[in-house]
Amino acid sequence: MGLIRLRVKEFAAEKGWTIKEVSERSGVIYSTLTTYARSPGMAMVDFTCLLKLARTFDVMVEDLVEVVKE
């Protein structure tokens, strides 16, 4: 099974936002975001969260996701 990493920290840094600010702007629960931001690779993520984050950062979902292991 493949693993992905979400580029939450990178996009937050580009905007000058903290993870807490991303949570407030996106509506994604803070603890979920910290898990996504810290994890080096995950097998599953909530697609609704991905959509919210992509909209918040004004990027495509594909830009937010990095494949770390296929």
SVG drawing of the C-alpha trace seen along z (x, -y; Angstrom):
<svg xmlns="http://www.w3.org/2000/svg" viewBox="-16 -35 25 37">
<polyline fill="none" stroke="black" stroke-width="0.4" points="0.0,0.0 1.3,-3.5 2.0,-6.2 1.4,-10.0 2.5,-13.1 0.5,-16.2 2.4,-19.4 0.6,-21.3 3.7,-22.8 5.1,-24.1 1.9,-25.8 1.3,-27.3 4.9,-28.7 4.4,-30.2 1.3,-32.0 3.0,-32.9 0.3,-31.0 0.6,-28.7 -1.1,-25.3 -3.7,-26.8 -4.5,-29.6 -4.8,-27.0 -7.3,-25.1 -9.3,-28.2 -9.3,-29.2 -10.1,-25.8 -12.4,-24.4 -10.2,-21.3 -9.8,-20.2 -6.4,-21.3 -5.4,-17.8 -6.1,-16.4 -3.9,-19.1 -1.0,-18.5 -1.2,-14.8 -1.1,-15.5 1.7,-18.1 3.9,-15.8 3.4,-12.5 6.2,-11.4 3.7,-9.1 0.1,-8.0 -1.9,-5.3 -5.2,-7.1 -6.5,-10.7 -9.9,-12.3 -10.7,-13.5 -13.1,-16.2 -10.1,-17.6 -8.0,-17.5 -10.6,-19.6 -10.9,-22.1 -7.1,-22.5 -6.7,-22.8 -9.3,-25.6 -7.8,-27.3 -4.3,-27.3 -5.8,-28.0 -4.1,-25.0 -5.1,-21.8 -5.4,-18.7 -2.6,-17.2 -0.3,-20.0 -1.1,-19.3 -0.2,-15.5 3.3,-14.1 3.7,-10.3 6.4,-9.0 6.1,-5.3 4.2,-3.4"/>
</svg>
